[in-house]
Amino acid sequence: MPYVNVRILDDGVSAQQKSQVIAAITDVLVRVLGKTPQSCHVVIDEIPTENWGFGGESVADRRNRETSGS
């Protein structure tokens, strides 16, 4: 029973895009590992931009700084 957890920023990814990601990951597990689609679990966690950081600052702060030109 493969379980794949995908974490993405909560910044406008559509339900259709998430469905495509789930289908594509399931396809890889079927093709590469020989699993059945029914046994594959894919979970997408959407993380608010203020809860995701790199380089010492949150994505929200970084985007705000970039759009304000500072």
C-alpha positions as CSV (number, residue, x, y, z in Angstrom):
1,M,0.0,0.0,0.0
2,P,2.1,2.9,-1.2
3,Y,1.4,6.3,0.5
4,V,2.7,9.5,-1.1
5,N,2.4,12.8,0.7
6,V,2.8,15.9,-1.4
7,R,3.2,19.3,0.2
8,I,2.6,22.4,-1.8
9,L,2.0,26.1,-1.1
10,D,-1.6,27.1,-0.7
11,D,-1.4,29.6,-3.5
12,G,-4.1,29.0,-6.1
13,V,-3.6,25.4,-7.2
14,S,-6.9,24.3,-8.7
15,A,-8.8,21.1,-7.9
16,Q,-8.2,20.0,-11.5
17,Q,-4.5,20.5,-11.1
18,K,-4.5,18.5,-7.8
19,S,-6.5,15.7,-9.6
20,Q,-3.8,15.6,-12.3
21,V,-1.0,15.4,-9.7
22,I,-2.8,12.5,-8.0
23,A,-3.4,10.7,-11.2
24,A,0.2,11.1,-12.4
25,I,1.8,10.0,-9.1
26,T,-0.6,7.0,-9.1
27,D,0.5,6.2,-12.7
28,V,4.2,6.2,-11.6
29,L,3.5,3.8,-8.8
30,V,1.6,1.5,-11.1
31,R,4.3,1.6,-13.9
32,V,7.4,1.5,-11.8
33,L,6.4,-0.5,-8.7
34,G,3.7,-2.7,-10.3
35,K,1.1,-1.6,-7.7
36,T,-2.6,-1.5,-8.4
37,P,-4.2,2.0,-8.6
38,Q,-6.6,0.9,-5.8
39,S,-3.7,0.4,-3.4
40,C,-2.1,3.7,-4.0
41,H,-2.8,6.6,-1.6
42,V,-1.8,10.2,-2.5
43,V,-2.4,13.0,0.0
44,I,-1.9,16.7,-0.9
45,D,-1.2,19.0,2.0
46,E,-1.6,22.7,1.2
47,I,0.6,24.9,3.4
48,P,-0.1,28.6,3.9
49,T,2.7,30.7,2.5
50,E,3.2,32.2,6.0
51,N,3.9,28.7,7.3
52,W,6.5,27.8,4.6
53,G,9.9,29.4,4.8
54,F,13.4,29.2,3.3
55,G,16.4,31.4,3.4
56,G,15.4,32.7,6.8
57,E,12.0,34.1,5.9
58,S,8.5,32.9,5.1
59,V,7.3,32.7,1.5
60,A,4.6,35.3,2.4
61,D,7.2,37.7,3.7
62,R,9.5,37.1,0.7
63,R,6.7,37.7,-1.7
64,N,5.6,40.9,0.1
65,R,9.1,42.2,0.0
66,E,9.5,41.4,-3.7
67,T,6.2,43.0,-4.7
68,S,6.9,46.1,-2.6
69,G,10.3,46.6,-4.2
70,S,12.2,46.7,-0.9
